Amino acid sequence: MGKQSTRENKTIYQLCREEKELTREKASELMAGVSSSRIEKIEYETQEPTPYDVVQMADCYKRPDLCNYYCSHKCAIGQRYVPEVEVGELSNIILETIACLNEINPLTSRLIQIARDGKISDDEIKDFAFISQKLDEISLAVDSLNLWVDKTASENDLNVTLLREEKERLKKQK
């Protein structure tokens, strides 16, 4: 590996590249259409990465969470609609998912009552907001699980194509 940077306040992009023990030059060789000077500009925050740059880095560094980071921090649409997802340990993700599902289960009757007339009245807003927050927590737990699968797949050479095909097949069965 080349000389290790001693710069403080490294960006997530630089940390991920260094974690893979890649120089900018080597990383550039492994990416399609991203030069080492472009990587440097992104890492030193003199240029913003494009979605294409981020996908290339995510694939090269085997860090799919870079895409979530970009969307939740750098993209105006993503900042509004994409929550930051942290990749944790599988057991913690599963426990969090089950806890969220257990919390929402008793609230389903209230949600049905609220939705029955197709409107949310002022007196239903407080309950709806609470239920909506719980649903957001479930969504975040599922996103975390999917990101864990993507990260693990890229690190352990899982057959991602087969996984995607199987998920697509299951979607079509519905």
C-alpha positions in Angstrom: 0.0 0.0 0.0 1.1 3.6 -0.5 1.7 6.1 2.1 -1.0 6.3 4.8 -2.7 9.7 5.1 -2.3 11.4 8.5 -5.0 13.9 7.7 -7.6 14.4 10.4 -11.3 14.6 9.7 -11.2 12.1 6.9 -14.4 11.6 4.8 -16.3 8.4 4.9 -15.1 7.8 1.3 -11.4 8.0 2.3 -11.9 5.9 5.4 -13.6 3.1 3.3 -10.8 3.2 0.7 -8.1 3.0 3.4 -10.0 0.2 5.2 -9.6 -1.8 2.0 -5.9 -0.8 1.9 -6.2 0.8 -1.5 -4.3 3.7 -2.9 -6.3 6.2 -4.9 -4.5 4.9 -8.0 -5.4 1.3 -7.3 -9.0 2.2 -6.5 -9.3 4.1 -9.7 -8.0 1.1 -11.7 -10.8 -1.0 -10.1 -13.5 1.5 -10.9 -15.0 2.4 -14.2 -14.5 6.0 -15.2 -13.4 7.4 -11.8 -9.9 8.9 -11.9 -7.5 9.0 -8.9 -7.6 12.8 -9.0 -11.4 12.6 -8.9 -11.2 10.3 -5.9 -8.9 12.8 -4.2 -11.2 15.7 -4.9 -14.1 13.8 -3.4 -12.1 12.7 -0.4 -10.9 16.3 0.2 -14.4 17.6 -0.4 -13.3 20.0 -3.2 -15.9 18.3 -5.4 -19.1 16.5 -4.6 -19.4 12.9 -5.7 -22.1 12.0 -8.3 -24.3 9.0 -7.7 -22.2 7.2 -10.3 -19.0 7.9 -8.3 -20.6 6.6 -5.1 -21.9 3.4 -6.7 -18.4 2.8 -8.1 -16.8 3.4 -4.7 -19.4 1.3 -2.9 -18.7 -1.7 -5.2 -15.0 -1.2 -5.2 -14.7 -0.9 -1.4 -17.4 -3.5 -0.8 -19.3 -0.9 1.2 -23.0 -0.7 0.0 -23.7 1.5 3.0 -21.9 4.3 1.1 -24.9 4.6 -1.2 -27.2 5.0 1.8 -24.8 7.6 3.3 -24.8 9.6 0.1 -28.6 9.5 -0.3 -29.3 10.4 3.3 -26.6 13.1 3.6 -25.8 14.6 0.2 -28.9 14.2 -2.0 -31.7 16.8 -1.5 -34.4 14.2 -2.2 -32.7 11.6 -0.1 -32.3 14.0 2.8 -36.0 14.3 2.9 -37.0 10.7 2.3 -34.1 8.3 3.0 -33.2 7.7 6.6 -29.6 6.9 7.5 -29.2 3.2 8.0 -26.5 1.7 10.2 -25.2 -1.7 9.5 -25.0 -3.6 12.7 -24.7 -7.2 13.8 -27.3 -9.6 12.3 -28.5 -10.7 15.8 -29.1 -7.1 16.8 -30.9 -6.3 13.6 -33.2 -9.3 14.0 -33.9 -8.5 17.6 -34.7 -4.9 16.7 -37.0 -6.0 13.9 -38.9 -8.4 16.1 -39.2 -5.8 18.9 -40.6 -3.3 16.4 -43.1 -5.9 15.0 -44.2 -6.8 18.5 -44.8 -3.1 19.3 -46.9 -2.5 16.1 -49.0 -5.7 16.5 -51.4 -4.4 19.2 -51.8 -1.1 17.3 -53.2 -2.6 14.1 -56.8 -2.4 15.4 -56.4 1.3 16.0 -54.9 1.8 12.6 -57.9 0.0 11.0 -60.2 2.3 12.9 -58.4 5.4 11.7 -58.3 4.2 8.1 -61.8 2.9 7.9 -63.4 6.2 6.7 -60.4 7.0 4.4 -59.5 10.2 6.4 -57.4 11.1 9.4 -59.4 13.4 11.6 -57.8 15.8 14.1 -58.6 13.6 17.0 -56.9 10.6 15.3 -53.7 12.5 14.4 -51.9 11.8 17.7 -52.5 8.0 17.4 -51.7 8.0 13.7 -48.4 9.8 14.2 -47.4 7.3 16.9 -48.3 4.3 14.6 -46.5 6.0 11.7 -43.4 6.4 13.8 -43.5 2.7 14.7 -43.9 1.8 11.0 -40.9 3.9 10.2 -38.9 2.0 12.8 -39.9 -1.3 11.2 -38.9 0.1 7.8 -35.5 1.2 9.1 -34.9 -2.3 10.7 -35.8 -3.9 7.3 -33.5 -1.5 5.5 -30.7 -2.3 8.0 -31.2 -6.0 7.3 -31.1 -5.6 3.6 -28.0 -3.4 3.8 -26.4 -6.1 6.1 -27.2 -8.7 3.5 -25.7 -6.6 0.7 -22.5 -5.9 2.7 -22.1 -9.5 3.8 -22.7 -10.7 0.2 -20.0 -8.5 -1.2 -17.6 -9.4 1.6 -18.2 -13.1 1.4 -18.7 -13.5 -2.3 -22.3 -14.6 -1.9 -24.2 -15.2 -5.1 -25.9 -11.8 -5.2 -27.4 -12.5 -8.6 -29.1 -15.7 -7.3 -30.4 -13.8 -4.3 -31.9 -11.0 -6.4 -33.4 -13.5 -8.8 -35.0 -15.4 -5.9 -36.4 -12.2 -4.4 -37.8 -11.2 -7.8 -39.4 -14.7 -8.2 -41.0 -14.3 -4.8 -42.4 -10.9 -5.8 -44.0 -12.3 -8.9 -45.7 -15.0 -6.8 -47.8 -12.4 -5.0 
